[in-house]
Amino acid sequence: MKKAILLVAAIIFVASSVSAQLPPVGYIGIFKDATHNTDPGANVICPAPYSQFQAWIWILPPATGMQAAEWAVLFPATTVTLLTTQHPNISVALGTMATGISVAFAEGACNMEWVWTHQLQMMSLGAAPCKIEIIKHPTTQPPAHQAATCELGYPIVPLINLTPLYLCMDGSVGVQETNWGAIKSLF
């Protein structure tokens, strides 16, 4: 139990801190609003059937920045995407979020802090507990959620899936297992 609490605290500190330097690895998550709040239970909504809600895809780049990214989104059958707004600095977008999307930001638009890639206007078709989650891009080899850094040659690095958007369910159960050494290496 202590280990789980420390893990949550470390993830919250790294992912939420504006004044902290970028982590050595990047994170991607889907959030209920523009605040990209990673507090346990904060990323939960329960829209009434046939009502609208938002979902935002946010990325915290690694210390070497982010020029491009690839991922997919698993949407439950009880949701419909009504409108997708793409970040204005994305110059190339290939694929769809459901089948795998690759985005590249304009040349010289290296991201060195939290950046949203897409804002989704969604509709709930039912109040059944489910989640909208980032999944690995199925056509990358091997399948991955990944980013191209801003370093020369744009090397590819993995992105850690930070959180899904929980619909009508407890969001405090989605902590990724790791070890204490991995947590200590973040600081």
C-alpha positions in Angstrom: 0.0 0.0 0.0 2.8 2.4 0.9 4.5 1.6 -2.4 1.3 2.5 -4.3 0.9 5.8 -2.5 4.5 6.8 -3.2 4.1 5.8 -6.8 0.9 8.0 -7.1 2.7 10.9 -5.4 5.7 10.6 -7.7 3.6 10.5 -10.8 1.5 13.5 -9.7 4.6 15.5 -8.8 6.3 14.8 -12.1 3.2 15.1 -14.3 1.6 18.1 -12.6 4.5 20.3 -11.7 4.9 23.4 -13.9 8.2 24.5 -12.3 9.9 21.1 -12.4 12.2 20.3 -15.3 11.0 17.9 -17.9 11.2 14.2 -17.1 13.7 12.0 -18.9 10.7 10.2 -20.6 7.5 11.7 -22.0 3.9 11.0 -21.0 0.6 10.9 -22.9 -2.9 10.9 -21.5 -6.5 11.7 -22.2 -8.1 14.2 -19.8 -11.5 15.7 -19.2 -10.4 19.3 -19.6 -7.5 21.6 -20.4 -6.0 21.4 -16.9 -4.6 17.9 -17.5 -5.1 17.2 -13.8 -3.4 14.0 -12.7 -4.7 13.9 -9.1 -6.3 10.5 -8.3 -10.0 10.6 -9.1 -9.8 14.0 -10.9 -10.0 12.5 -14.4 -13.5 11.1 -14.0 -16.8 12.3 -15.5 -20.2 10.8 -15.7 -22.2 12.5 -18.4 -25.9 11.8 -18.7 -27.0 9.7 -21.7 -27.0 11.8 -24.9 -25.2 14.7 -23.3 -21.9 16.2 -24.5 -18.6 16.2 -22.8 -15.0 17.0 -23.7 -11.8 14.9 -23.9 -8.3 16.4 -24.4 -5.2 14.5 -25.4 -2.2 16.0 -23.7 1.5 15.1 -23.9 4.3 16.0 -21.5 7.4 15.8 -23.7 10.7 14.2 -22.5 13.6 16.4 -21.6 14.7 16.4 -25.2 11.4 18.0 -26.4 8.8 16.7 -28.8 8.4 17.4 -32.5 6.0 14.5 -33.4 4.0 11.7 -31.8 2.1 8.5 -32.7 -0.6 6.7 -30.7 -4.2 5.5 -31.0 -7.3 5.9 -28.9 -9.7 3.2 -27.8 -13.2 4.6 -27.7 -16.0 2.7 -25.9 -19.1 1.8 -28.0 -21.1 4.1 -25.7 -19.4 7.3 -27.0 -19.5 9.2 -30.2 -17.0 11.8 -31.4 -18.9 14.9 -32.6 -16.1 17.3 -33.3 -12.3 17.1 -33.3 -10.1 20.2 -32.9 -6.5 19.7 -33.7 -3.7 21.9 -32.2 -3.0 24.8 -34.7 0.8 24.1 -34.7 0.3 20.5 -36.1 1.3 20.7 -39.7 0.9 17.0 -40.6 -1.6 14.5 -39.3 -1.8 11.0 -40.8 -4.5 8.4 -39.9 -7.3 8.6 -37.4 -7.2 8.3 -33.6 -9.2 5.1 -33.7 -6.9 3.3 -36.2 -3.6 5.1 -35.2 -2.6 8.7 -35.7 0.8 10.2 -36.4 1.1 14.0 -35.9 4.1 16.3 -36.6 4.3 19.9 -35.3 5.5 22.6 -37.7 9.3 22.9 -38.2 10.8 24.9 -35.3 7.8 24.3 -33.1 9.6 22.0 -30.6 7.4 21.4 -27.6 9.2 21.7 -24.3 6.2 21.7 -21.9 2.7 20.2 -21.7 1.0 20.4 -25.1 -2.5 19.3 -26.2 -2.8 17.7 -29.6 -6.6 17.3 -29.9 -9.7 18.5 -28.2 -12.7 16.2 -28.7 -16.3 17.1 -28.3 -18.0 13.8 -27.4 -21.5 12.5 -26.7 -22.3 9.8 -24.2 -24.9 7.2 -25.4 -25.2 5.6 -22.0 -24.0 5.8 -18.4 -22.2 2.4 -18.2 -18.8 2.5 -16.6 -16.0 2.6 -19.2 -13.0 4.6 -20.2 -11.5 6.3 -23.2 -7.8 5.4 -23.3 -4.6 6.0 -25.3 -3.4 2.7 -26.8 -0.4 1.8 -28.9 -0.4 2.8 -32.5 -1.0 -0.6 -34.2 1.1 0.0 -37.3 4.3 1.1 -35.7 7.0 -1.6 -35.3 6.6 -2.8 -32.5 3.2 -1.2 -31.7 3.9 1.8 -29.4 2.8 5.2 -28.3 5.9 7.2 -29.1 7.4 10.6 -29.9 10.1 12.1 -32.1 12.3 14.3 -30.0 13.7 17.7 -31.1 17.3 16.4 -31.2 19.2 16.2 -34.5 17.6 13.4 -36.6 14.4 13.4 -34.5 15.1 10.1 -32.6 12.0 8.1 -31.6 11.4 7.6 -27.8 8.5 5.8 -26.0 5.8 7.8 -24.3 4.4 6.4 -21.1 0.6 6.2 -21.0 -0.3 8.4 -18.0 -4.1 8.1 -17.7 -7.3 7.2 -19.4 -10.5 9.3 -19.1 -12.8 7.4 -16.8 -16.5 7.6 -17.6 -18.8 6.9 -14.6 -16.2 4.8 -12.8 -13.6 5.3 -10.0 -10.4 6.8 -11.6 -8.1 6.0 -8.7 -7.5 2.4 -9.8 -5.4 3.1 -13.0 -1.9 3.3 -11.5 0.8 1.7 -13.6 3.0 -0.7 -11.7 6.6 0.1 -11.5 9.5 -0.2 -9.1 11.1 2.2 -6.6 14.2 2.6 -8.7 12.2 3.9 -11.7 10.4 6.4 -9.5 13.7 7.7 -7.9 15.2 8.1 -11.4 12.5 10.7 -12.2 14.1 13.1 -9.7 
